[in-house]
Amino acid sequence: MKIAIIGLANSGKTTVFNALTGGTAETTVYSSGQLEPNLATVKVPDARLAVLARMFNPKKTTPADVQYIDIGGLSSGAREGGGLPPALLNYIGGADALLHVVRTFDDENVPHPDGTVDALRDIEAVDLELAFSDLAIIERRLTRLNAEIGKMSARDRELRIVERDALLRIQAALEGGAPIRDVDLSDEEEKLLRGYQFLTAKPLLLVINVGEGQIAHPPQIRYDHRRSGVVALCGKIEAELAQLDNDEARIFMDDLGITEPARDRVIALSYELLGLISFLTAGPDEVRAWTIRRGTPAVEAAGAVHSDIQRGFIRAEIVAYTDLVKAGSMVEAKKAGHVRMEGKHYIVQDGDVCHFLFNV
C-alpha cells in the first residue's frame, strides 16, 4: 500500500510524515516545488502477530507494511502555471491513496503562504489543483478519441464509446466541483479508466494538523465525499512521540490525553478507505500478515503469497484467528472443528489464518 502525503506549503506535511514513520526528514519553511519526495516504509501494527508468534515460535515474524511518500508542498496557483509538475504527478498518480494535510495551527515562525490560516480555503485550493490535473488528462483523451473513434473496428469503437461517455460524465462532475470518487461507474467503466490514475478517484484521508492547544478540542471539519475520511492530530507532538520508546511515549500520551498514536489511527483509517484487510499465515518458519482487498477469493489471496501457489491452487485450510486463539493451538482447533477446507471461490475474511495447498 502506497500513500502520498500532499498539502500546501507549510501545512506540516513533512512533520506529519515524520510522525507516521518515526523519521527525521528535514522540515523547512517554503518547501513548495520540491520534486524529490521523502520515502519511508512503516510496519502495520497488528497485535495478532505477537499472539501467533508465541503459539508457533517461528524463525521470524513479518507484519504487513505501508509506504508513505511525502510530496513537495503544492502551490494553490499551480493550474495557472500549467498544472502540477510532471514529476510530482508521477509520484501522486502511483499512490493507492492520498493523505491531505491541512493546517489549523498558528505559528508566526511558519507563516502561511496565503497570509492567514483558513482550513476550508486550503482544502478547496488543493481539491481544485487535483481536479484541474484530472480535467487536463480528460480533455487530451477526449480530443484524441473524437479524432480516432470513426476509424476503429466495430468492437474497438464500442469500447471507446463506453470510455468516452464515462469521461464526459466524470468531466461534468469535476466541473461541478465533485471528485471522480463521487461518480457511479460500472465495473467496465472503472476498468477502462483505471490506467489514467486520476487523482480525485483515489481514496483521500484529510489530516487536520492542529496546534498543541487544539488537541483536546480539534476543529470539526466535514468532508462529505465517498471513500474519504477526516482525522485530527498534532503533527508536532506526534513527531516527538514517534522518537520516544514505548514506555516514554505512553507517559507523554497520557499527559496529553492522546489515546492512540497517530500512526495507528491513520493506518487503520487508510485500510478502511481502501477496503483492505489482512489475512495471516503461521508456521515454524514465519508468522506473517498479508494485505488484500476486501472480497478477495482464496485463489487470489494465495497469489499474494506467491504466484505459483495461485497457479497450482487446490484448496485452502482456514481457521479464524479468534477460534485458533481460543483453542490454544492448531491441533486443538482441528479437534474442535474450527479448521475447515475451502475452495478457490471462498472469500477470505480479515484475520483468517490460511494454509494453501497447491501443486505445480
C-alpha positions as CSV (number, residue, x, y, z in Angstrom):
1,M,0.0,0.0,0.0
2,K,1.4,3.4,-1.1
3,I,0.1,6.6,0.4
4,A,1.1,10.0,-1.0
5,I,1.1,12.8,1.6
6,I,0.0,16.1,-0.1
7,G,-0.8,19.6,1.0
8,L,0.0,23.3,0.6
9,A,3.5,24.5,1.6
10,N,3.9,25.0,5.4
11,S,0.9,22.8,6.2
12,G,3.1,20.5,8.2
13,K,3.2,17.7,5.7
14,T,6.8,16.6,6.4
15,T,6.2,16.8,10.2
16,V,3.2,14.5,9.8
17,F,5.4,12.2,7.6
18,N,7.9,12.1,10.5
19,A,5.1,11.4,13.0
20,L,3.8,8.5,10.9
21,T,7.2,7.0,10.0
22,G,9.4,7.8,13.0
23,G,11.6,9.6,10.6
24,T,13.7,12.8,10.9
25,A,13.2,14.3,7.4
26,E,14.1,17.9,7.3
27,T,11.2,20.3,7.8
28,T,11.7,23.7,6.1
29,V,9.7,26.8,5.5
30,Y,8.5,27.3,1.9
31,S,9.4,23.9,0.6
32,S,6.9,24.3,-2.3
33,G,8.2,22.9,-5.5
34,Q,10.5,20.2,-4.0
35,L,10.5,17.4,-6.6
36,E,12.3,14.6,-4.8
37,P,9.9,13.1,-2.2
38,N,10.7,11.7,1.2
39,L,10.0,8.0,1.3
40,A,9.6,5.6,4.2
41,T,8.1,2.1,4.8
42,V,6.2,1.5,8.0
43,K,5.2,-1.8,9.6
44,V,1.4,-2.1,10.1
45,P,0.6,-2.6,13.8
46,D,-1.1,-5.9,14.3
47,A,-1.3,-7.4,17.8
48,R,-2.4,-10.7,16.4
49,L,1.1,-11.4,15.1
50,A,2.6,-11.4,18.5
51,V,0.0,-13.8,19.8
52,L,0.6,-16.2,16.9
53,A,4.4,-15.9,17.3
54,R,4.0,-17.1,20.9
55,M,1.9,-20.0,19.6
56,F,4.1,-21.1,16.7
57,N,7.6,-19.9,17.8
58,P,8.6,-19.0,14.2
59,K,12.0,-18.1,13.0
60,K,10.7,-14.7,12.0
61,T,7.6,-12.5,12.2
62,T,6.7,-10.2,9.3
63,P,4.0,-7.6,9.5
64,A,2.3,-6.0,6.5
65,D,3.7,-2.7,5.5
66,V,2.7,0.7,4.1
67,Q,4.9,3.1,2.2
68,Y,4.5,6.8,2.7
69,I,5.5,9.3,0.0
70,D,5.9,12.9,1.2
71,I,5.4,15.1,-1.8
72,G,6.8,18.6,-2.0
73,G,4.3,21.4,-1.0
74,L,1.7,22.2,-3.6
75,S,1.0,25.7,-4.8
76,S,-2.6,27.0,-4.8
77,G,-2.0,28.6,-8.2
78,A,-0.3,25.7,-9.9
79,R,-3.1,25.4,-12.5
80,E,-2.4,28.9,-13.7
81,G,1.2,28.0,-14.5
82,G,0.4,24.9,-16.5
83,G,-0.6,22.5,-13.7
84,L,1.3,20.3,-11.3
85,P,4.9,19.4,-12.3
86,P,5.1,16.0,-14.1
87,A,7.5,14.6,-11.5
88,L,5.0,15.3,-8.7
89,L,2.1,13.9,-10.8
90,N,4.1,10.6,-11.3
91,Y,4.6,10.2,-7.6
92,I,1.0,11.1,-6.7
93,G,-0.5,9.1,-9.5
94,G,1.3,5.9,-8.5
95,A,-0.2,6.0,-4.9
96,D,-3.1,3.9,-3.8
97,A,-4.5,6.7,-1.6
98,L,-3.9,10.4,-0.8
99,L,-3.3,11.9,2.7
100,H,-4.1,15.6,2.5
101,V,-2.5,17.6,5.4
102,V,-4.4,20.8,6.2
103,R,-3.2,23.1,9.0
104,T,-5.3,24.8,11.6
105,F,-2.3,25.7,13.9
106,D,-0.9,29.2,14.1
107,D,2.8,29.7,14.2
108,E,4.5,33.0,13.4
109,N,7.7,31.1,12.6
110,V,5.8,29.1,10.0
111,P,3.8,31.7,8.0
112,H,1.0,30.5,5.8
113,P,1.8,31.2,2.1
114,D,-1.6,33.0,1.8
115,G,-1.0,35.1,4.9
116,T,-3.8,33.6,7.1
117,V,-4.8,30.2,8.3
118,D,-8.1,29.0,6.8
119,A,-8.6,25.3,6.6
120,L,-11.7,25.3,4.4
121,R,-10.0,27.6,1.8
122,D,-6.9,25.4,1.8
123,I,-9.0,22.2,1.3
124,E,-10.7,23.8,-1.7
125,A,-7.4,25.0,-3.1
126,V,-5.9,21.6,-3.2
127,D,-9.1,19.9,-4.4
128,L,-9.0,22.4,-7.3
129,E,-5.4,21.5,-8.2
130,L,-6.2,17.8,-8.2
131,A,-9.4,18.4,-10.3
132,F,-7.5,20.5,-12.7
133,S,-4.9,17.8,-13.2
134,D,-7.7,15.2,-13.9
135,L,-9.5,17.6,-16.3
136,A,-6.4,18.2,-18.3
137,I,-6.0,14.4,-18.8
138,I,-9.6,14.0,-19.7
139,E,-9.6,16.9,-22.3
140,R,-6.5,15.5,-24.0
141,R,-8.0,12.0,-24.2
142,L,-11.4,13.2,-25.4
143,T,-9.7,15.2,-28.2
144,R,-7.8,12.0,-29.3
145,L,-10.9,9.8,-29.0
146,N,-13.1,12.1,-31.1
147,A,-10.4,12.2,-33.8
148,E,-9.9,8.4,-33.9
149,I,-13.2,6.8,-33.0
150,G,-14.6,6.8,-36.5
151,K,-11.6,4.9,-37.9
152,M,-11.8,2.0,-35.4
153,S,-13.2,-1.5,-35.8
154,A,-16.8,-2.1,-34.6
155,R,-15.6,-3.8,-31.4
156,D,-12.9,-1.2,-30.6
157,R,-15.4,1.6,-31.4
158,E,-17.9,0.1,-29.0
159,L,-15.4,0.1,-26.1
160,R,-14.2,3.6,-26.9
161,I,-17.7,4.9,-26.9
162,V,-18.2,3.5,-23.4
163,E,-14.9,5.1,-22.4
164,R,-15.8,8.5,-24.0
165,D,-19.2,8.5,-22.2
166,A,-17.6,7.8,-18.9
167,L,-15.0,10.5,-19.5
168,L,-17.8,13.0,-20.3
169,R,-19.6,12.1,-17.1
170,I,-16.6,12.5,-14.8
171,Q,-15.6,15.7,-16.7
172,A,-19.1,17.1,-15.8
173,A,-18.7,16.0,-12.2
174,L,-15.3,17.7,-11.9
175,E,-16.5,20.9,-13.5
176,G,-19.4,20.9,-11.0
177,G,-17.0,20.6,-8.0
178,A,-17.2,16.9,-7.3
179,P,-14.3,14.4,-7.3
180,I,-14.3,11.4,-9.5
181,R,-14.7,9.1,-6.5
182,D,-18.3,10.5,-6.1
183,V,-19.3,9.3,-9.6
184,D,-21.1,6.0,-10.0
185,L,-19.1,3.9,-12.6
186,S,-19.8,0.4,-13.8
187,D,-17.1,-2.3,-13.5
188,E,-16.4,-2.0,-17.2
189,E,-16.0,1.8,-17.0
190,E,-13.7,1.6,-14.0
191,K,-11.5,-0.9,-15.8
192,L,-11.3,1.3,-18.9
193,L,-10.4,4.4,-16.8
194,R,-8.0,2.7,-14.3
195,G,-4.9,3.4,-16.3
196,Y,-5.3,7.1,-16.2
197,Q,-4.5,7.2,-12.4
198,F,-7.0,10.1,-11.8
199,L,-6.1,11.9,-8.6
200,T,-9.6,12.6,-7.5
201,A,-10.6,9.0,-8.0
202,K,-8.2,7.9,-5.2
203,P,-9.4,7.5,-1.6
204,L,-8.5,10.6,0.4
205,L,-7.8,11.0,4.1
206,L,-8.0,14.6,5.3
207,V,-5.5,15.1,8.2
208,I,-6.2,18.2,10.2
209,N,-2.9,19.3,11.6
210,V,-3.9,21.1,14.8
211,G,-1.9,23.2,17.3
212,E,-1.0,22.0,20.8
213,G,-3.8,24.0,22.3
214,Q,-6.3,22.3,20.0
215,I,-5.6,18.7,20.8
216,A,-8.4,18.3,23.4
217,H,-10.9,20.1,21.1
218,P,-9.8,20.0,17.5
219,P,-11.8,21.9,14.9
220,Q,-14.7,20.0,13.4
221,I,-14.3,19.9,9.7
222,R,-16.6,17.9,7.4
223,Y,-15.5,16.4,4.1
224,D,-18.6,14.7,2.6
225,H,-17.2,12.7,-0.3
226,R,-17.1,9.0,-0.9
227,R,-14.1,7.0,0.2
228,S,-12.9,9.9,2.2
229,G,-12.3,10.4,5.9
230,V,-11.1,13.1,8.4
231,V,-8.7,12.7,11.3
232,A,-7.2,15.4,13.6
233,L,-3.7,15.2,15.0
234,C,-1.0,17.5,16.2
235,G,1.9,16.7,13.9
236,K,4.5,18.5,16.1
237,I,3.6,16.5,19.2
238,E,3.1,13.2,17.3
239,A,6.5,13.6,15.6
240,E,8.1,14.0,19.0
241,L,6.2,10.9,20.3
242,A,7.5,8.9,17.4
243,Q,11.1,9.4,18.6
244,L,10.4,8.0,22.1
245,D,10.4,4.4,23.2
246,N,7.1,2.8,24.0
247,D,7.1,3.5,27.8
248,E,8.1,7.1,27.4
249,A,5.6,7.7,24.7
250,R,2.8,6.2,26.8
251,I,3.5,8.6,29.7
252,F,3.6,11.5,27.3
253,M,0.4,10.5,25.6
254,D,-1.4,10.1,29.0
255,D,-0.3,13.6,30.0
256,L,-1.7,15.0,26.7
257,G,-4.9,12.9,26.6
258,I,-3.8,11.1,23.4
259,T,-5.2,7.5,23.5
260,E,-3.6,6.1,20.3
261,P,-0.5,7.1,18.2
262,A,-1.3,8.9,15.0
263,R,0.4,6.2,13.1
264,D,-2.0,3.6,14.2
265,R,-5.1,5.7,13.6
266,V,-4.0,6.8,10.1
267,I,-3.2,3.2,9.0
268,A,-6.5,1.9,10.3
269,L,-8.4,4.6,8.5
270,S,-6.4,4.1,5.4
271,Y,-7.2,0.4,5.4
272,E,-10.9,1.2,5.8
273,L,-10.9,3.7,2.9
274,L,-9.0,1.4,0.6
275,G,-11.2,-1.6,1.5
276,L,-8.2,-3.6,2.7
277,I,-8.0,-6.4,5.2
278,S,-5.2,-8.7,6.4
279,F,-5.1,-12.5,6.4
280,L,-2.4,-14.4,8.3
281,T,-0.1,-17.3,7.6
282,A,1.6,-19.1,10.5
283,G,4.1,-21.9,10.9
284,P,7.6,-22.7,12.3
285,D,9.4,-20.7,9.6
286,E,7.3,-17.5,9.7
287,V,4.2,-15.8,11.0
288,R,3.1,-13.1,8.6
289,A,0.3,-10.7,7.7
290,W,-0.7,-10.2,4.1
291,T,-2.8,-7.3,2.8
292,I,-5.6,-7.9,0.3
293,R,-8.7,-6.1,-0.8
294,R,-11.9,-7.0,1.0
295,G,-13.9,-9.5,-1.1
296,T,-10.8,-11.3,-2.5
297,P,-11.3,-15.0,-3.2
298,A,-9.0,-17.6,-1.8
299,V,-7.2,-18.3,-5.1
300,E,-6.3,-14.6,-5.5
301,A,-5.2,-14.4,-1.8
302,A,-2.9,-17.3,-2.4
303,G,-1.3,-15.2,-5.2
304,A,-0.4,-12.6,-2.6
305,V,1.9,-15.2,-1.0
306,H,3.3,-16.5,-4.3
307,S,2.2,-16.7,-7.9
308,D,3.0,-20.4,-8.0
309,I,0.6,-21.1,-5.2
310,Q,-2.2,-19.3,-7.1
311,R,-1.4,-21.1,-10.3
312,G,-1.4,-24.6,-8.6
313,F,-4.1,-23.8,-6.0
314,I,-6.0,-26.9,-4.8
315,R,-7.8,-25.7,-1.6
316,A,-7.2,-23.6,1.5
317,E,-7.1,-24.7,5.1
318,I,-8.8,-21.9,7.0
319,V,-9.3,-21.1,10.7
320,A,-10.5,-17.8,12.1
321,Y,-7.9,-16.1,14.3
322,T,-10.2,-15.8,17.3
323,D,-11.1,-19.5,17.1
324,L,-7.4,-20.5,16.9
325,V,-6.5,-18.4,19.9
326,K,-9.5,-19.8,21.8
327,A,-8.4,-23.3,21.1
328,G,-4.8,-22.6,22.0
329,S,-3.1,-24.5,19.1
330,M,-3.8,-25.6,15.6
331,V,-4.1,-29.2,16.8
332,E,-6.8,-28.3,19.3
333,A,-8.5,-26.0,16.7
334,K,-8.8,-29.0,14.4
335,K,-10.1,-31.2,17.2
336,A,-12.8,-28.6,17.9
337,G,-13.8,-28.5,14.3
338,H,-12.7,-24.9,13.7
339,V,-10.4,-25.7,10.8
340,R,-12.2,-26.1,7.5
341,M,-11.3,-26.7,3.9
342,E,-12.4,-24.0,1.4
343,G,-12.2,-23.9,-2.4
344,K,-10.9,-21.2,-4.7
345,H,-14.1,-19.1,-4.6
346,Y,-14.1,-18.7,-0.8
347,I,-14.0,-15.0,0.2
348,V,-11.1,-14.6,2.6
349,Q,-12.0,-12.7,5.8
350,D,-9.9,-10.3,7.9
351,G,-8.0,-12.4,10.5
352,D,-8.3,-15.7,8.6
353,V,-5.3,-17.9,9.3
354,C,-4.7,-19.6,6.0
355,H,-2.6,-22.6,4.8
356,F,-2.8,-23.0,1.0
357,L,-2.5,-26.4,-0.6
358,F,-1.2,-26.4,-4.2
359,N,0.5,-28.4,-6.9
360,V,2.7,-27.1,-9.7
